[in-house]
Amino acid sequence: MQQTLTRTRENGQRDETRTRGLVTLYRKELADHLRSARFVLIFALLGLTSLAGLYGALSGIADAVSESSEFIFLKLYTASANSIPSFASFLAYLAPVAGLALGFDAINRERMQGTMSRLISQPIYRDSVIVAKFLAGLTVIALMIFTLGIGVGALGLVCIGVPPSGEEVARLAVYLLYTVVYTALWMALAMLCSVLCRHTATSALIVIAAWIFLTMFATMIASVIANLVYPIDGIMGFANMLDNYELETTLNRFSPYYLYCEAVSTLLNPNVRTIGIATQASLSGALASYLTFDQSVLLVWPHLTCMLALTMAAFTAAYISFMRQEIRA
Amino acid sequence: MIEVSHLTKRYGGHTAVSDLTFTIEPGQIYGFLGPNGAGKSTTMNIITGCLGATQGEVKVNGYDVQDHPMEAKACIGYLPEIPPLYTDMTAGEYLRFVLQAKGVKRKDWDAQLRMVMDKTRLHDVKDRLIANLSKGYRQRVGIAQALLGNPQVIILDEPTVGLDPAQIIEIRELIRSLGKDHTIVLSSHILSEVQAVCDHIMIIAHGRLIASDTAENLTGLMKGGARLVLLVKATDQQVRGALWGMEGVEHAEYAAGEDGTTCVTLTARNGEDLRETLFFRFAELGLPILEMRRDRATLEDVFLELTQADDAGDAAEKPDEKQGGQEVEGA
């Protein structure tokens, strides 16, 4: 009985120590991020592009409404004009930059400065360091994405004067949450690089290369591979078309950017009824209406869970690598 | 206070620390002395819980560093070689962060901050960014953070490296004053510093503890610790004649001076004190002794002799190892 009480007390003290260390480091990291010039720059970049996206949407909203007068508020995020991409497109390209900027030197900078050994020698658990860094980064990402999303909505509301319906608000909330997870995935990948690479410059180069490859070149490469395996020219072209499309889509879905874009276009456009090829058979008997919110979410559920799983996998890899590393003063 | 037993740390094939065993008693200043690469920092890192040991155990205040790291770390204040500080914080902000990390109760913060700032004289710079502080002040901030939480043991790894002479003196005085309330382990390869500050010296080489005692005892242990230097107004031949067959003289070196004097350096057998005997012998022969002094071995001599002896021991072991290997191959 006495032993059990002692053990319970010890466990309680350990939990308290763990929480205290985590909270202390989380606060410090959050303060560091929010006070850093890097955060101001990234936020300014995303803010300016969001304004540009909103300007494009407002310029093209009249044409968009003439095509369909439903879900006008969502068009603030998806409509584009005058060669200016939409807010959603801007965010798909640039949100990863925020994630990368917050994570690429999270661990190796501390190692290079020697502050990691100082932290580790304090009475705090080692994993608190990486968990606190991730949570602080996640908070900053959520803060940025929701501020931008709500800001664009508020400005758009002033300009168009059409309030959002409940369903539009729900779709936007899921969209912004999904964007947070998407950005967190890039941050987790950057943190993994910061654990594995000794120098911050190396990890920065690797994550930037990965970002450029996965957002710009992966689609082209997927198309080339699909065309090589299933050529759509020549006599067999027509027969290969479906296989070619399926292979290209499958390869594309290895890229978080494509996965994100596919899900976002479904969430913000209720008229998107399928994420694959709409065959004659699947359209036969379908009601001519928009997809309801829950049906849209169901359609992109694999995308949402996959993105979350990828984020967790990247963070877990970073966590394990960090815990296995030796830290010397 | 700190019990290190059979501590071994290997990095791949390289053994940084080998079967190290020692105990640190409370209330003293310990000097941890050794050449570069001797394993000092590795030992410090293991004691402070930064590194895991390959074998052996370290107990701080009865807490095993591996099994109860939080309790053990709470007993230690640690200042690594280059004070690793968050340079974008002010000194005050940084110390408050360390207070939180150490789990000091909020009501004690002001008192603790006042206490460490008094000791390290940081009041004037508490609102300045650490990036803008001189190296001496950064070192003070590093020592101040080590003092927070009032740990029983303070471990300082090369605390005066890179400081100017005035700052070195200040830091040494600070360490001496801290030694009144804390047990201090000071790692250094600056012999004069260790000798000036520490009560007890541990010499480590090739990851092994090769000597552990007070500075006086270590110099006394040294071979030739009882050397005598005599300046005699006589020729070389006369001095040789005077010392011929004298009991207790193990070795003598002669150097003839230009002014008709001879300087002789004597090594006494078994540390015997020969001064009286020598005085009477030379007086009997009418050879005036102009100067006679004990040439005691310095800590530097002790350090060099012990570490070089250890090097020689290692070199002697290697052919055996090689031979052993050949035998295995042959078998």
Boltz contact constraints between the chains, C-beta under 6 A:
constraints:
  - contact:
      token1: [A, 17]
      token2: [B, 70]
      max_distance: 6.0
  - contact:
      token1: [A, 20]
      token2: [B, 103]
      max_distance: 6.0
  - contact:
      token1: [A, 24]
      token2: [B, 100]
      max_distance: 6.0
  - contact:
      token1: [A, 24]
      token2: [B, 101]
      max_distance: 6.0
  - contact:
      token1: [A, 28]
      token2: [B, 97]
      max_distance: 6.0
  - contact:
      token1: [A, 113]
      token2: [B, 84]
      max_distance: 6.0
  - contact:
      token1: [A, 114]
      token2: [B, 82]
      max_distance: 6.0
  - contact:
      token1: [A, 114]
      token2: [B, 84]
      max_distance: 6.0
  - contact:
      token1: [A, 115]
      token2: [B, 84]
      max_distance: 6.0
  - contact:
      token1: [A, 117]
      token2: [B, 50]
      max_distance: 6.0
  - contact:
      token1: [A, 117]
      token2: [B, 80]
      max_distance: 6.0
  - contact:
      token1: [A, 118]
      token2: [B, 84]
      max_distance: 6.0
  - contact:
      token1: [A, 120]
      token2: [B, 50]
      max_distance: 6.0
  - contact:
      token1: [A, 121]
      token2: [B, 48]
      max_distance: 6.0
  - contact:
      token1: [A, 121]
      token2: [B, 50]
      max_distance: 6.0
  - contact:
      token1: [A, 121]
      token2: [B, 78]
      max_distance: 6.0
  - contact:
      token1: [A, 122]
      token2: [B, 101]
      max_distance: 6.0
  - contact:
      token1: [A, 123]
      token2: [B, 70]
      max_distance: 6.0
  - contact:
      token1: [A, 123]
      token2: [B, 73]
      max_distance: 6.0
  - contact:
      token1: [A, 123]
      token2: [B, 74]
      max_distance: 6.0
  - contact:
      token1: [A, 123]
      token2: [B, 102]
      max_distance: 6.0
  - contact:
      token1: [A, 124]
      token2: [B, 101]
      max_distance: 6.0
  - contact:
      token1: [A, 326]
      token2: [B, 51]
      max_distance: 6.0
  - contact:
      token1: [A, 327]
      token2: [B, 50]
      max_distance: 6.0
  - contact:
      token1: [A, 328]
      token2: [B, 45]
      max_distance: 6.0
  - contact:
      token1: [A, 329]
      token2: [B, 45]
      max_distance: 6.0
  - contact:
      token1: [A, 329]
      token2: [B, 80]
      max_distance: 6.0
